[in-house]
Amino acid sequence: MIDRDEAFMRLVRAAWDRRIAEEADSIVDGAGEERARAAFMVANLCGVGTPFGADFGRRLAADVEASAADGKVVVSAGTCSNEGCRDRPGGAPCAGACPFHAIMVDRKTNGLTIDRSKCVDCGLCVEACPDGVLADRVEFIPAAKLLREGRPVVAAVAPAIIGQFGPDATIEKLRAAFKKLGYADMVEVAFFADMLTMKEAGEFDAHVLSKDDFLISSCCCPIWVAMLKRVYKDLVKHVSPSVSPMIAAGRVLKLLSPGCAVVFVGPCVAKKAESKEADLAGDIDHVFTFAEIRDVFAAAGIDPGAMTGESSFEYSSRGGRLYARAGGVSIAVSEAIAALYPEKARYLSVAAADGVPACKDLLARAGAGKAGATFIEGMGCVGGCVGGPKALIPREEGKSSVDSFAVSSAIGVAVDSDCMKEILGKLGIFGPEAIMKSGKGRLFEREF
């Protein structure tokens, strides 16, 4: 059967030429006895759930045009064809990777079932699966319709992007690469992380009134949030109501540029699910991973590192860019607390965890009153976002790139940014502390 990456590039090219139906049928028909599995792969790569059967290509193209996805991000072919998984010590790797015990594998038949009441679409099982039986829906092809229609589309890139496309792919060159694909612009989500830094600092000021109080940050990782909402419910009362930087980017950009569409680009499958949550739906139109965009660039013949970068100016702070790696949120928020609420800095102590086991341990200690910190941060992936399942480079290399990029920023702390003051003013927020006043903070809040 055709390789997944090759199939995706063929489908991307076909999407631009509006011949999805023909290309889909060609890929499926070429798979011989594995046609049903090839159809499963093609449907996922097109972001829809079209079942295998007669007239597959035409039905698929219609579903893509109608954006007829079923809301699921992680999907299963139903039966695992890798018999080696059946007798692995410790069980199937997909089930072992799931933090919420949502995957069940029948040892006799290799039938695979996802319990949707437990699954949070984090995508860790997809990375663990050695045989492509589990896959995440790819949203690029439905999103291409927005570009064809001429709607202005903004790419909002995660802070972890620096270094992912090679050492020569500067932020300016990446912006040029996205614009060559047809995007109206590319912006750093680190700038919106800066907004959340000030929001989290304000939440700390409001909720931590003594050294015995604590605030749990919610603003980055959907796996961390899912653990809190599903497993550690007693701690929710300590969780900041802040949205993630991705959601803040979508909300702010759509307020400033009504009618635009916003796509998020990052290393995380779980962000696809986050964008579809009931209280957040519509803030982000589509989510792409770094791996998907790499293949799109390849299909379009674009090498980001070889682009001529457009002139740019600094608007993201060192702290906002550090959100890409474990401990970065704590650094940024700590500096903002010291700048905005110096009297509260004496209460500040930090605990940070990365990776699911470490996050569970930290939350268990917090529930028992033994976290030993007043500000608690967690990221589901080891190393933080730079260790995400769809990162393109090793996490240590990613961390080094992020740290260097952050240090190079002309803005140290978000509260010192003139650009930030200007944008907040356009939103009717005059001064960083005003984010917490007069109801303006709701722009950066979600339901818990």
N, C-alpha and C positions, 0 to 999 in steps of 0.2 A: 504494500500500500504506500502511496505517496507520503513523503515526510510532511509533518504539520507545518513547518516553516515555509517549505516550498509551496504547499497548498495555499497558505495565507497570502504569499506574495502574488500568486496567480489570481487569487480572488480580488486582491487590492487593485491590480491592473485592470481586471474585468469591471470593477465597480466604476472606475473613471470612464470606461467605454460603454457602460450600461449593457453589459452582456453577462451579467451574473448567472442567469439561468443556463446559458450554454456552457460556461466554465464549470459550474457546479455539476452538471450532468457529465461533463468530460472527466472530471476528477472521480466521481462516483463510479461511472461505467468502467474506468480504468482499474478499479480495485478488485475486479473479479469476484471471487467468493466472499470478499470482505466488503462488499458494497454497502451493507447496512452500517457497518462501523465507519466507513468513509463518509457516509451521509451524516452520521452523528457528528463527526469532526467538522465537516463543512458547515453544518448548521450552527455549531458553536462559534466557528470563526467568523460567521456572518452575524452573530449576536442574536439569533432567533432560535426557536425550538421546533422547526419544521421536521416532522417525522419522515422516515424513509418510506418510499412507496412510489406508485406510478406518478409520472409527471412531476418528479421531485424538484427539478430545476425551476420550473415555472412557479410552483407553489412557494419555493424558497424566495424567489425574487419578489413575489407579491408580499410575503411576510416582511422582507427587508424594507420594501417601500412603505409598508404600513407601520413599520417599527413594532411588529407584533411579537415582542418578547414576552415571556411569562413571568418576569420578575426574578427568576432564579439566576444566580451567578455561577455557583458551582453545580455542575450537572454530571450524571453518571451514565455510562453506556448500559448499565444494568448487570452485566456479567463480566467478571474479571477473567481475562484470557491468559493471564500469567500464572501458571500453576505453581511456580516457585513461591508465590506469595502465600499459598495455602498453608504450607508447613514451616513458615519462617518462625524462628524462636521469638516469642513475644507477640506473635500474630502479624496480621497484614500491616505494612508500613503506613498505609493511608489511615487506618483506624488508630494506630499508635500516635500519629501526628495530630489527630483532632483533639483540641483542648476541651471539647464539650461532649465527647463520647457520642457523637452523632452518626458514626458510620458503623454499620454491621455487615460482616462478611460471613456467609454460610460456608463452612469448611468443606462440606460435602459437594455442593454445587458451584461454589465460587460466586454465587449470586451476591450482589453488592447493593445495599440499601442505605439511603441517607434519610435520617429522621429529621424532617424539616422543622419540627418543633424545637430541636436543639441546635441545628446548623445555623451559623451566623455568616456563612459564606466568606470565611477568612482566607480560604485558599491554601492553607498549609497542607491539606491532603493532596492537592493538585501537584505541589512540588514534591511530595513524598512518593507519589504514584510512579512506578517505573515503566508503565505500559500504556499511558495515555487513556486509561479507562475513565479517569476523572479529569474534567477540564473546566476551565472558566470561560464564560461567554466573552467574546471579543466585540467591542462596540464601535470599532473604527468604521466599518462599512456602513452601518446605519447613519453614523455621524457624517460620512462623506456626502450624504444627501443635503445636509445643511450648506456645505460649501458649494455644491452644484446649484442650489437655489439662490445663491448670492447673499445669504444672510451673513452678517459679520460674526465671525467665530474667533474667540480669544483662547489661546492655549495658556493655561495656568500651570506652571511647572513646579513640581515639588522641590524643596531645598536640596534634596539628595541628588539632583540631576547633574550637578557639576562633577566632571570626571567620568561620567557614565559612558559618554560617546567618544572617549579618547582624550588625551591631554591637550590636544589642539582645539577642542570644541569649547571655546569660551562661551560665556553667557550671551555675548553679542552675536557670535556666530550661530548659536542655537536659535536665537531670535530670527536671524536671517533665514535659517533652514525652515523654520515653521512658516514664515511668510512666503517662502517659495512653494510650500505645499498648498498655499491658498488661504492661510489664516490671516486675519486682520492684524493680529499682534500676538506677542508672547510676553507674559509677565511672570515675575518671580512670586510664588506663593509665600516666600519668606517675608515679603512686605506685609502680607495679611497676618502672618505669624506675629509680626511686630504689634499689630493691633490687639491680638489675643494676649500678648505679653502684658500689655497695659491693663487689659481686662482681668487677667489672672492676678495681677498685682492688686487691683482694686478688690477682687474677691477675697484675697488674703487679708487685706485691711479690714474688710467687713466681717469676716468669719473667725479670724484668729485673734482672740481677745486676751489670751494668756498663753503661756508656754505649754499648757495642757490641751489646747485646741489643735486641730489640724485640718488642712484642706487637701483634698485629692484632686489633682489636675485631670481634666477630661479632654484637653484640647487637641490631642494629636492622634492617638492610636485607636481605631475602631475595635481591635481585639481586646485591648485594655478596658474600653467602655463596655463591651459585651460581657466580659468577666464580671464587672461590677454589677451590671443589670441582671445577670442570670445566676451568678453563683454567690456573690457577696452583697446581697441586697441590703443587708443591715448597714452597709457603709455608704449607701447612696446619699444619705442626708449630709455627708461630708464632701460630696463631689461638687466641684465647680460646674455651673450650668453652661459653661462656654462651649460654643461650637468648635469644630476643627478649623485650622487655617484654610483647608480646601473649601469648606462651606462658607467661611467668611469671604473668601475670594469671589465665589459665585454671587453671593448676595450683594457685595459692594460693587462689583463690576456691572451687575445688572441695574443697580440704582443709578450709577453714573452714566451708563450707556444703555438706555432702554432699548430693547429689541435685539441685543446681542445674545449669542449663545456662548457658553463657557465650557470648555473641556479641561479636565484635570489630567496631568501626565505624571506618573510616579512609579514607584517600585512595588506597589501593594495591590493585591487582588481584593482585599477587604474594603478598599475605598469604593469599589464598584457597588458593593452592598450598602455601604454607608450612604451613597448618593441616592439610594432608592428608599431609605427609611421614611416612614410616613410623615414625620415632622420636618424632614429635610428635602423631600422630593421636589424637584424643579429648581433647586439652587444651583446644581451642576447638571449639565445636559448629558455629558458622557464622561467616562473615565477610561483612559488608556494606560497601559503599563509601558515601562521603558523598553521591554522586550518587543512589544507590539509596534511601538514607534520606530525602533531600530529596523524592523522588517519593512515598515512603510517607507522609511527613508531609502532603504535598499531598492524597493520596488520602483520608487520614483527617480532613482539614480542620483540621490542627494547624499553627499558626504558632509556632515556638519562641520568637521574639522577643516575642510577645504573651502568653506564659505568665506566671503568677505564680510566681516562683521560690521554692522552699522554702528555709528557713534552712539554712545549711551551715557547715562549718568547714574550715579549711585542713589538708590532709594531704599534698599534693604539694609538693615543693620547687621552687625556681627551676630547679635543674639538671635535674630530671626533666621539667619542662615544656619545657625547651630541646631535648630530644631530637627535637622536631618539625622542627628546621631544621639545615642543614649546619653542622657544627662544634659542635653542642650537646652531643653525647656527650663530645667531648674536654674541653669546659669543665667538665661535671659530674664526669667521672672525675678530671681534674686537681685539682679542689678536694677531692675525696674522698681522693686520694693525699696531698695536703698535710695533711689533717686526721688520717688514720689511720696513714700511713706517712711521716712527715716526713723520715726519713733517706733515703727513696728519691726524694723530690721533686727532689733534685739531679741525678738521672738523666733526669728527665722532659723530653722534647721531643716536640712534636706535629706530625703531618702529616695533613691531612684533604683529601678529594676528594669532589666531588659531580658527578653526571652520568657516564654510562658511559665516554666517552672519557677523562675525567680520572681515573676509578678505574683503568682499564686502565693508564694512564701511571704512576700511583703504584705499582701492584702490580708493574709491570715494573721500576721503579726499586728497589723493595724487594727483588725477586729478584736484582737485580744488586748489592745492598748499597749503594745510593745514595739511599735514602729520606731519610736525614738526620734520622731521628726514632726515638724509642723507643716511641711509642704512635701507631698508625695507624688512622684511621677512614675509612670510605667509605660513600657513599649513592648508589644508582643513579640517582636523579632529581636534576636540577639544582635546587639550593636545598634538597635534602633532602625530607622528607615533605610539606612545604608545597607542593612542586612536583610532587606525585604526579599520576598521570593522571586520577584521579577527584576532585581538589580542586575546589572550587566558586568560588574566588576566585584572582586572580593571585598567584603565589608571593611577590612582594615585599610585597603586602598581607598575605598569610598570615604571613610572617616578622615583619612589624611587629606584628601581633596577638599572635603567640606571644611575642615579646620583651616586650611590655607586660604580658601576663598573667603571664609568668615573674617579672618584676620585682615584680609586685604580691604575690607569694607571701610569706606571713609566715615561711616556712622557707627559709633560704638554701641550706644543704647538707643532704643526706639524713641524714647521721649525727647531725644536731641535732634530728631529729623525734621527739617523744614518742610520737606515733601510730605511727611506724615501730617504735620499741622495743616498743610494746605488741603489735603484730601479729606481729613476729618472735618475741616471747616465746610467743605462741600456737602458733607453728610449732616451738617448742623450740629457737629460736636466740636466745641471750642475748647481745646486743651485736653491732654490725655486723661486727666482726672474726671472730665465730663463724660467719659464713656460709661461711668457708673451712675450718672445722675440724669434726672429728667426723662427717664425711660429710654434713653438712647442706647443703653446697654443691651436692650432686647434684640437689636440687630445682630448681636454676637452670641445670642443664647439659643438653647434648645430645650426640649422637654426631657425630663428624667423620671 
